[in-house]
Amino acid sequence: MADRAATVHRKTKETEITLTLDLDGSGKTELETGVPFLEHMLDLFAKHGLFDLRVMAKGDVHIDDHHTVEDIAICLGTALRRALGDKAGIRRYGHAVIPMDESLGQVAVDLSGRSHLEFRAEFPALRVGTFATELVHEFFWKLAMEGRMNLHVLLHYGRNTHHMIESLFKALGRALDEATRVDPRVQGIPSSKGVL
């Protein structure tokens, strides 16, 4: 099997990010972003998706976390797309329903080459620590756009905002692990169009 990894470097006036994603990893992470809560979520995403993920980011977090979170999602989506190549042999679809104590989150994904996000999640708290919870939507939106995937994110219920967000990032990891997995039964590109 060809190496399914990619490194993306992005530099703007607001952020500078280097991100490496290996789809066939073991859940190892190295994360320095200046956004501790996002690092926690990315660690969970990689551990439960069995991806190796390295993110080195410097951003204008003295203003707020928005640009750093947004640009990391852009880089992650781009790395995912590049690591998949032509997508020959992959399962394409994945889904996961993940409980986290009182919370239940669900993610479904289609690596279709078409970008779409359905995000049905509301959080009781505006912040977890210093992290603005509205940035969760921003992250999933930019990931779906740059990863060129259909991404459906549903939070069924919960009370603790930390647990609710955690269930979604764990579900994202598990759903993408399933969708990116190579299946020997899949011959070529998994589409009647012949391209994804």
C-alpha positions in Angstrom: 0.0 0.0 0.0 1.3 3.5 -0.9 2.2 5.8 2.0 -1.0 7.6 2.9 0.4 10.7 4.7 0.7 14.4 3.9 2.2 17.5 5.3 0.7 20.9 4.8 2.3 24.3 5.5 0.1 27.4 5.7 1.4 30.9 6.5 -0.8 34.0 6.6 -0.5 37.3 8.4 -2.6 35.7 11.2 -1.1 32.2 11.5 1.7 29.9 10.6 0.9 26.2 10.7 2.7 22.9 9.7 0.5 19.9 10.0 1.3 16.2 9.2 -1.4 13.5 9.0 -0.7 9.8 8.6 -3.9 7.9 7.9 -2.3 4.5 8.7 -0.9 5.5 12.1 -1.5 4.3 15.7 -2.9 7.5 17.3 0.3 9.3 18.1 0.1 13.0 18.4 2.5 16.0 18.8 0.5 19.2 19.2 1.6 22.7 19.9 -1.1 25.2 18.9 -1.5 27.8 21.6 -5.1 26.6 22.0 -5.1 24.0 24.8 -8.7 22.8 24.5 -8.3 22.3 20.7 -5.2 20.3 21.4 -7.2 18.0 23.7 -9.9 17.5 21.1 -7.3 16.8 18.3 -5.6 14.3 20.6 -8.9 12.5 21.0 -9.6 12.7 17.3 -6.3 11.1 16.4 -6.3 8.5 19.2 -9.8 7.2 18.3 -9.2 7.4 14.6 -5.8 5.8 14.8 -4.2 8.6 12.9 -0.8 10.0 13.6 -1.1 13.8 13.8 1.5 16.5 14.3 0.4 20.1 14.4 2.8 23.0 15.0 0.9 26.3 15.0 1.6 29.9 15.9 -1.4 32.3 15.7 -2.8 35.5 16.9 -4.3 34.0 20.0 -3.7 37.3 21.9 -6.7 38.4 19.9 -8.7 35.2 20.1 -8.5 31.5 19.0 -10.6 32.0 15.9 -7.9 32.2 13.2 -5.8 29.4 14.7 -8.7 27.0 15.0 -10.0 27.9 11.4 -6.5 27.5 9.8 -5.8 24.2 11.6 -9.0 22.8 10.2 -8.1 24.1 6.7 -4.8 22.3 7.0 -6.3 19.1 8.4 -8.8 18.9 5.5 -6.1 19.6 2.9 -3.8 17.0 4.4 -6.7 14.4 4.5 -7.5 15.1 0.8 -3.8 14.8 -0.2 -3.2 11.7 1.9 -6.2 9.9 0.2 -4.9 10.5 -3.3 -7.4 9.2 -5.9 -9.3 7.3 -3.1 -9.0 4.0 -4.8 -10.0 1.1 -2.6 -11.3 3.1 0.3 -14.7 2.5 2.0 -15.7 6.1 1.4 -18.4 6.2 4.0 -18.1 6.2 7.7 -20.2 6.9 10.8 -19.9 6.7 14.5 -22.2 7.3 17.5 -20.1 8.0 20.6 -21.3 8.3 24.2 -19.3 10.5 26.6 -20.9 10.2 30.0 -24.3 11.9 29.7 -23.7 13.1 26.1 -24.2 11.4 22.8 -22.6 12.6 19.6 -22.8 11.3 16.1 -20.8 11.9 12.9 -21.4 10.6 9.4 -19.1 11.2 6.6 -19.0 10.7 2.8 -15.6 11.3 1.2 -17.4 12.3 -2.0 -15.3 15.1 -3.3 -18.3 17.4 -2.6 -18.1 19.8 0.4 -21.2 20.0 2.6 -21.6 20.4 6.4 -24.8 19.7 8.4 -24.1 20.8 12.0 -26.9 20.1 14.5 -25.3 20.9 17.9 -26.0 23.5 20.5 -23.9 23.9 23.6 -25.2 25.2 27.0 -22.0 27.1 27.7 -20.4 29.8 25.5 -16.9 28.8 26.7 -15.0 25.8 27.9 -12.2 27.4 29.9 -11.0 30.1 27.5 -12.2 28.3 24.3 -15.3 29.8 22.6 -17.6 26.9 21.8 -18.8 28.6 18.6 -15.4 27.6 17.2 -16.5 24.0 17.1 -18.8 24.8 14.2 -16.0 26.8 12.6 -13.7 23.8 12.8 -16.1 21.3 11.3 -17.1 23.7 8.6 -13.6 24.4 7.4 -12.7 20.7 7.7 -15.6 19.7 5.5 -14.9 22.4 2.9 -11.1 21.7 2.6 -11.5 17.9 2.9 -14.2 18.0 0.2 -16.5 15.7 2.2 -20.1 15.5 3.2 -20.0 15.9 7.0 -23.0 15.5 9.2 -22.5 16.3 12.9 -25.4 15.6 15.3 -25.4 16.1 19.1 -28.3 14.1 20.3 -28.2 15.3 23.9 -25.9 16.2 26.8 -25.5 18.6 29.7 -21.8 19.2 30.1 -20.4 21.2 27.2 -16.9 19.7 27.5 -18.4 16.2 27.3 -20.6 17.2 24.4 -17.8 18.5 22.3 -15.6 15.6 23.2 -18.2 13.1 21.9 -18.2 14.9 18.6 -14.4 14.8 18.1 -14.2 11.2 19.1 -17.0 10.4 16.7 -15.2 12.3 13.9 -12.1 10.2 14.4 -14.0 6.9 14.3 -16.1 7.9 11.3 -13.0 9.1 9.3 -11.1 5.9 10.3 -13.9 3.8 8.8 -14.3 6.0 5.7 -10.6 6.1 4.9 -9.9 2.4 5.5 -8.8 0.4 2.5 -11.2 -2.5 1.8 -9.8 -5.3 -0.4 -13.3 -5.9 -1.8 -13.4 -2.3 -3.2 -12.1 -2.4 -6.8 -10.8 1.0 -7.9 -12.7 4.2 -7.1 -15.8 3.6 -5.0 -18.2 5.6 -7.2 -20.4 4.8 -10.2 -18.9 8.0 -11.7 -15.4 6.5 -11.6 -14.0 9.5 -9.8 -14.3 11.1 -6.3 
